[in-house]
Each structure stands twice: as structure tokens, then as C-alpha cells.
């Protein structure tokens, strides 16, 4: 049950980040117009390879680092605070309708490259938001999943990447067929709903971090 919880939590948190407009969405839209539905999955492959390398470095290079209650507690508090900021931002975006799938196409020229896999990696590593997420929420998610061993980390990774594959493959297929994916109203409500889930997860991160500090 704990393993399933890691997978589902990772999927929801990852999906909430995937659907927000950004460079990866722009690259996917641009490539899908030229190369078809395969663009979405290929862009995610590049993104997934980059994140796998990062996770391996964190896991095998920070075992003792994660085990210290003071460090683990601070990571939990910082990760939770960033997750709360992200959740509140998503809720506000949905309420005030400041996000739009149609406007996302305006960013389609960013990160243009002939190789979708390379594009997926490049737009990720050069995205400040991606760096901030992994240095706060990401590292706390890994720390918690590592409590269940390497299998826990693998489930976290596959849940996280699956959300990207589901979203970007759907976008790519819809764009390639010349169909609108979803209306902006539904898109905004989806982001707002996920924002509430993300904020709830942030409270868990903060509480867990606080308990770790008390244990130290």
C-alpha cells in the first residue's frame, strides 16, 4: 500500500507540473505540427533521461545527507513551502483565468531543434522553474520515497514520468490531428483542482519536515 501511495502521489504532483504552460509544451506543439503525434513521447524521453540521471546522482550521492534529521527536516520544510507556492499559484491561475492552451502556442519557437529528444532535455535543464522544483520539492520527494528503498525511488520516478507521457502524448496526438485538446475553461478548472491537491501535499511535506526537526 505504501508503494502504491508513492506512485500515485508522484503521478499527481508530476501531472500538475506537466499541464502548466511552459517550454516543453511549446516544443511539443511546434514539433507535432511538423512530425506528428510521436513528438510528444520523444520530447518526454529526453526529459526523462535527464531526470533519471539527476535522481541517480541524488540517491547515490546523498544517502548520508538524507539520513540526518536536521537536514531532512529542513528539506521537508523548504520543499513543502515551494509546493504550497506552486499550488496557490495554480489555484489563482484557474480562478483568474491567466493560463490558456491557445496562448501556449505562442511559445512554440522556444527550444526549436530537429531532435525532439534533445529538445526535451534542453528545455528542461534551461528552465529555472525545473531547477527550483528539483532543488526543493523534488529532493524531498526522493528522500521520502527512499525510505522504502530503491524500489520506492523507482516507483516515484515512473509515476513522475508517466504523468509527462500521458499529458504530452495527448497534446501531441490532438495537435497532429488538427483537433483542439480541451477548452480553456476546462483546462483552467483542471489546473485549479490540481492546485488544491498540490497544496494538500505541501501541508504533508511541512508537517513531516517539522516532525523530523523535532526528532533531531
SULSULLIN-V757139 format. One record per residue. RES is the residue in three letters. SS is DSSP state (H for helix, E for strand, C for the rest). OMEGA is omega as a letter, one per 20 degrees, with the letter a starting at -180 (999 if undefined). Layout:
BEGIN
res,ss,omega
RES,SS,OMEGA
RES,SS,OMEGA
END
This chain:
BEGIN
res,ss,omega
UNK,C,r
UNK,H,a
UNK,H,r
UNK,H,r
UNK,H,r
UNK,H,a
UNK,H,a
UNK,H,r
UNK,H,r
UNK,H,a
UNK,H,a
UNK,H,r
UNK,H,r
UNK,H,a
UNK,H,r
UNK,H,r
UNK,H,a
UNK,H,a
UNK,C,r
UNK,C,r
UNK,C,a
UNK,C,a
UNK,H,a
UNK,H,r
UNK,H,r
UNK,H,r
UNK,H,r
UNK,H,r
UNK,H,a
UNK,H,a
UNK,H,a
UNK,H,r
UNK,H,a
UNK,H,a
UNK,H,r
UNK,C,a
UNK,C,a
UNK,H,a
UNK,H,a
UNK,H,r
UNK,H,a
UNK,H,r
UNK,H,a
UNK,H,r
UNK,H,r
UNK,H,r
UNK,H,a
UNK,H,r
UNK,H,r
UNK,H,a
UNK,H,r
UNK,H,r
UNK,H,a
UNK,H,a
UNK,H,r
UNK,H,r
UNK,H,a
UNK,H,a
UNK,H,a
UNK,H,r
UNK,H,a
UNK,C,a
UNK,H,a
UNK,H,r
UNK,H,a
UNK,H,a
UNK,H,a
UNK,C,a
UNK,H,a
UNK,H,a
UNK,H,a
UNK,H,r
UNK,H,r
UNK,H,r
UNK,H,r
UNK,H,a
UNK,H,a
UNK,H,r
UNK,H,r
UNK,H,r
UNK,H,r
UNK,H,r
UNK,H,r
UNK,H,r
UNK,H,r
UNK,H,a
UNK,H,r
UNK,H,r
UNK,H,r
UNK,H,r
UNK,H,r
UNK,H,a
UNK,H,r
UNK,H,a
UNK,H,a
UNK,H,r
UNK,C,a
UNK,C,r
UNK,C,a
UNK,C,r
UNK,H,a
UNK,H,a
UNK,H,a
UNK,H,a
UNK,H,r
UNK,H,a
UNK,H,a
UNK,C,a
UNK,C,a
UNK,C,r
UNK,C,a
UNK,C,r
UNK,C,r
UNK,C,a
UNK,C,a
UNK,H,a
UNK,H,r
UNK,H,r
UNK,H,r
UNK,H,r
UNK,H,a
UNK,H,a
UNK,H,r
UNK,H,a
UNK,H,r
UNK,C,a
UNK,C,a
UNK,H,a
UNK,H,r
UNK,H,a
UNK,H,r
UNK,H,a
UNK,H,a
UNK,H,a
UNK,H,a
UNK,H,a
UNK,H,a
UNK,H,a
UNK,H,r
UNK,H,r
UNK,H,r
UNK,H,a
UNK,H,a
UNK,H,a
UNK,H,a
UNK,H,r
UNK,C,r
UNK,C,r
UNK,C,a
UNK,H,r
UNK,H,r
UNK,H,r
UNK,H,r
UNK,H,r
UNK,H,r
UNK,H,a
UNK,H,a
UNK,H,r
UNK,H,a
UNK,H,a
UNK,H,r
UNK,H,r
UNK,H,r
UNK,H,a
UNK,H,a
UNK,H,a
UNK,H,a
UNK,H,r
UNK,H,r
UNK,H,r
UNK,H,a
UNK,H,a
UNK,H,a
UNK,H,a
UNK,H,a
UNK,H,a
UNK,C,r
UNK,C,a
UNK,C,r
UNK,C,a
UNK,C,r
UNK,C,r
UNK,C,r
UNK,H,a
UNK,H,r
UNK,H,r
UNK,H,a
UNK,H,r
UNK,H,r
UNK,H,r
UNK,H,r
UNK,H,r
UNK,H,r
UNK,H,r
UNK,H,r
UNK,H,r
UNK,H,a
UNK,H,r
UNK,H,r
UNK,H,r
UNK,H,a
UNK,H,r
UNK,H,r
UNK,H,r
UNK,H,a
UNK,H,r
UNK,H,r
UNK,H,r
UNK,H,r
UNK,H,r
UNK,H,r
UNK,H,r
UNK,H,r
UNK,H,r
UNK,H,a
UNK,C,999
END
